[in-house]
Amino acid sequence: MTSRLVKEAVTLSLTQSGPQADQMIQQLEVLIDDADRTMTAKTEKAVVTARGARSFALGLSLIATLLSLGLAAFLARGIT
């Protein structure tokens, strides 16, 4: 009697938990895909921002170099 009840309980548990587990797995896969897309978009944005910052720093250093050369030429002309 008890083993039959255990078998029925296991069968009932499997028939109910199986579809619920499949549904949970599908929902988790959707959430993981959304997280992957968000992470990819944020990574691409960070790369673009880093490239822009590098270009800005390079431009700023070139301007500073030209200004320092101009100042040096101006001061050297005054000495000679």
ZIKA-V475594 format. One record per backbone hydrogen bond with DSSP energy under -1.0 kcal/mol. CO is the residue of the C=O (numbers start at 1). NH is the residue of the N-H. If there is no record, write none. Layout:
# ZIKA-V475594
CO;NH  CO;NH
This chain:
# ZIKA-V475594
1;5  2;6  3;7  4;8  5;9  6;10  7;11  8;12  9;13  10;14  11;15  12;16  13;17  14;18  16;20  17;21  18;22  19;23  20;24  21;25  22;26  23;27  24;28  25;29  26;30  27;31  28;32  29;33  30;34  31;35  32;36  33;37  34;38  35;39  36;40  37;41  38;42  39;43  40;44  41;45  42;46  43;47  44;48  45;49  46;50  47;51  48;52  49;53  50;54  51;55  52;56  53;57  54;58  55;59  56;60  57;61  58;62  59;63  60;64  61;65  62;66  63;67  64;68  65;69  66;70  67;71  68;72  69;73  70;74  71;75  72;76  73;77  74;78  75;79  76;80
